Amino acid sequence: MRAQAGQSLSVTQLAALGALSRHAVMTPGELAEHEKVQPPSMTRVIAALEERGLLTRSPHPTDRRQVILSVTEEGEKLLKEERRRKEAWLAQRLAELTPEEREILRQAAPILERLSKV
């Protein structure tokens, strides 16, 4: 689905930006831990997102050694557009299914949701 949705960021970049959007602000370490990647890898992701103007770094309010990251307005717009594209792609694919196939998916949805939380 990611490839079909025409995303403009890498999977890791998009996931990091989405996590940051959901959490409002995070430190780079918190974001790396959340995304289960090593800090040096997250540093590269953060640099790429910052270079594109999708996130900003600000001084941490209580720890001068840290920075906090937040999504810019441009980053939020990009996330919204990515979601819109994915939803349109999925809606089109679902419309191509037979009613029986859609019913099978409806019945499988709770199982898939449970599996995704593991």
C-alpha positions in Angstrom: 0.0 0.0 0.0 2.9 2.4 0.8 4.3 2.0 -2.7 0.9 2.4 -4.3 0.0 5.5 -2.3 2.9 7.5 -3.9 4.5 8.6 -0.7 7.2 11.2 -0.9 9.2 10.1 2.2 10.9 6.9 3.2 8.9 4.5 5.3 11.1 5.4 8.3 10.8 9.1 7.7 7.0 8.9 7.4 6.7 6.8 10.5 8.9 9.1 12.5 7.0 12.2 11.3 3.6 10.5 12.1 4.8 9.5 15.6 6.0 13.0 16.3 2.7 14.4 15.1 0.7 12.1 17.4 2.9 12.9 20.4 3.2 16.7 19.7 6.8 16.9 20.9 9.5 14.4 21.6 13.3 14.3 22.1 15.4 12.6 19.4 16.0 9.8 21.9 12.3 9.3 22.7 11.6 9.2 19.0 14.3 6.7 18.3 13.0 4.5 21.1 9.4 4.8 20.0 10.4 3.8 16.4 12.7 1.1 17.6 15.7 2.4 15.7 19.2 3.2 16.9 19.9 6.9 17.7 22.4 7.4 14.9 19.8 6.2 12.4 17.2 8.5 13.9 19.6 11.4 13.7 19.8 10.9 9.9 16.0 10.7 9.7 15.6 13.9 11.8 18.2 15.7 9.7 16.4 14.8 6.4 13.0 15.9 7.8 14.4 19.1 9.2 16.1 19.9 5.9 12.8 19.5 4.1 11.1 21.9 6.6 8.9 19.1 8.0 10.1 19.3 11.6 11.8 21.8 13.9 14.2 21.5 16.8 13.7 23.7 19.9 15.6 23.9 23.1 14.4 21.5 25.8 12.6 23.5 28.5 14.4 21.8 31.4 17.5 20.1 30.0 19.9 22.3 28.0 21.6 19.2 26.6 18.5 18.1 24.9 16.3 19.4 22.1 12.6 18.8 21.4 11.2 18.0 18.0 7.9 19.1 16.7 6.2 18.8 13.3 5.9 22.0 11.3 2.8 23.1 9.5 4.3 21.9 6.3 4.9 18.5 7.9 1.3 18.3 9.1 0.1 19.1 5.5 2.3 16.4 4.1 1.0 13.9 6.6 -2.6 14.8 5.8 -1.9 14.5 2.1 -0.3 11.1 2.6 -3.3 9.9 4.6 -5.6 11.2 1.9 -3.7 9.3 -0.8 -3.6 6.1 1.1 -7.3 6.3 1.9 -8.2 7.0 -1.7 -6.0 4.0 -2.9 -7.6 1.7 -0.3 -11.1 2.8 -1.1 -10.5 2.1 -4.8 -9.1 -1.3 -4.0 -12.0 -2.2 -1.7 -14.5 -1.1 -4.4 -12.9 -3.7 -6.7 -13.7 -6.5 -4.4 -16.8 -8.6 -4.5 -19.4 -8.3 -1.7 -18.3 -11.7 -0.4 -14.6 -10.6 -0.3 -15.5 -7.4 1.6 -17.5 -9.5 4.1 -14.4 -11.7 4.6 -12.3 -8.6 5.3 -14.9 -7.2 7.7 -14.8 -10.5 9.6 -11.0 -10.6 9.6 -10.6 -7.0 10.7 -10.7 -7.6 14.5 -8.2 -10.4 14.2 -5.8 -8.2 12.1 -6.2 -5.4 14.6 -5.3 -7.7 17.5 -2.3 -8.9 15.6 -1.1 -5.4 14.9 -1.0 -4.6 18.6 1.5 -7.4 19.5 
